[in-house]
Each structure stands twice: as C-alpha cells, then as structure tokens.
Amino acid sequence: MGRLEGKVAYITGGARGMGAELARTFAAEGADIVISDICENIDTVRYDLGTKDELEAVAEEVRSLGRRCVAEVADVRSQKQLDAVTAKALQDFGKIDIVCANAGIHGVAKFTTMTEQQWDDLLGVNLTGIWKTAKSTAPSMIERQSGCFIITASVSAREPLPEYAHYTTAKHGVIGLARSLGVELGPDNVRVNTILPGPIDTYLNDNPVNRDWAAGFKGATTEDMHAAIRNWHNLRGRGALPAKAVANAALYLASDEAEHVHGAELVVDAGHLLLPGFNHSPVQPEGYPRRPNEGYNPYAD
C-alpha cells in the first residue's frame, strides 16, 4: 500500500519539470492525480514553456501506474480557468486532498530596465497564481476539514540575487502568503507547508538562455551549467539537483508521516544556504586576464 493510497493530488505546472515529477511520484504512491499547465508561451519568458502534448504524456504516465488522471490546460493567472479545473477534479474524484502550487517561471532583468509586463507576468504566475490556486481549492478542504497545501518557493525566498528583483520579491511573497494561509487554514485541519529548492535539473535551468546565464558565457553546455552550479552547493559534487529531490520532500509533506507538520519551510538546496556570502561579480584589477565571453549575460541582449 502506497503512502498516498486513496488520496487525490492537484499539481499546477504539471506538464514537465518538478510538476511532472510530483505527478509521477505521487501516483506511484497511490494517489489519483489532477495536473494543469498553461501550455503556451509567455512573451516575457525567454524559454519555451510546457506544451499540451507534454501535459498529456505525463497523464499517460500516471495512468500507466494504475492511477486516474485529469489533465487540463489552465493559466494560474486566471481564476476562471483554475476554478474550472477544481470543479472538474471534484466532479471526477469527489475531493482534493493535496494541492501542490508549483507553477512558476524564471526571468532575469535589472530593476531599472525591467518592463512592467516582465514584472506583472512573473509575479502573476509565481505569487498571485498561488493565491488564486488556494482560493479555488481551499473551500472544499475547509468543508471536509482536511487537506494539505505544498507550495513551491525557492532559496530566493531567503536571499537576493542581482537582476532578480521580481523573482526575489515573488518568492519572498510566497513565504508570507504561505504563512498567512497556514494561520487561516490551520483551525480547519488544512496543513500548509513550503519547499525552498535550489537550482533543479529541469528545462527551466537547462535551456540555451539559462545555461549561458548560469555559466556566465555564451554557448554554455549542460555540463557547463552543472559545473557553475557546483559553486552554489555545500554538499560535494552536486550540480543542478534532480527533480526527484523536490518530489521526495513533497511526498513526505503530503503523507500521514507529516500529519503534525504545519508552517514548515523545507529547504532542498544541498546546503547552499549554509554557505557564507559570495560576490558574484567582483571588480578585478586592470590587466586581469579574462576568459573569452566571460561575464556574458543573455538577458542583456
């Protein structure tokens, strides 16, 4: 018997990456699954987002494990679309036990040159989308006096990075929102916890633009990205962490083993936040030899 036998889990951003791994992991432990994703690109995001074909492929993987799956296209910035997914889930499964508010996008820009659309899109998905997901799903949990929210934040919820004002703001806001949800939902026996991942080995990081950004030079390979990220971690030999690392943390929080865990902020970062400060862009003395393309930033193009 699986750790989530008889449960129903709804996962946003489920077409690939961490969302897809959450769906597979939860299904393997006995849960029926609801996944949603926007399934179209956002103009201010410099890499391709998940597709409807990818969403359906994840649904087929879930079904191959003997579990039921609802897969719907929905933008977390749209309350109407989220409400439709929730209604479909309740119609088909009768309940939602677990919500993984996982949908997120990435971007880099100086705050002085960032456009309003860049700011609005990133906060709309990464922060407001969590509020709207909770608004949609919490009422049925309150009615049943049972449920669990697992919210994807980031180590950026605890530290700033340069050219990350919108992302850092959103992730700091996620922690504040999660704490507020926890205070309100705790008396209804609905648990709320967050996961703070470091860099994860998904397409969000392993795409041409973000490989160059992580490595700091043009034409970076996947291994260049991992090599750069090894500077980020305290545990030996870790590049970008597997999505399974986040899914395993979420599995614990979703299971009965965590029935008394509420308001936790579980860090999955190979010890990054243990490290002392590091100047990512020190001023070098005149004449210091530079690597070809060193300091390249694809977001400055």
Buried (B, 14 or more C-beta within 10 A) or exposed (E): EBBBEEBBBBBBBBBBBBBBBBBBBBBBBBBBBBBBBBBEEBEBBBBEBBBBEBBBBBBEBBBEBEBBBBBBBBBBBBBEBBBBBBEBBBEEBEBBBBBBBBBBBBBBBEEEEBEEEBBBBBBBBBBBBBBBBBEBBBEBBBEBEBBBBBBBBBBBBBBEEEBBBBBBBBBBBBBEBBBEBBEBBEEBBBBBBBBBBBBBBBBBBBBBBBBBBBBBBBEBEBEBBBBBBBEBBEEEEBBBBBBBBBBEBBBBBBBEEBEEBBBBBBBBBBBBEEEEEEEEEEEEEEEEEEEEEEEBBBBEE
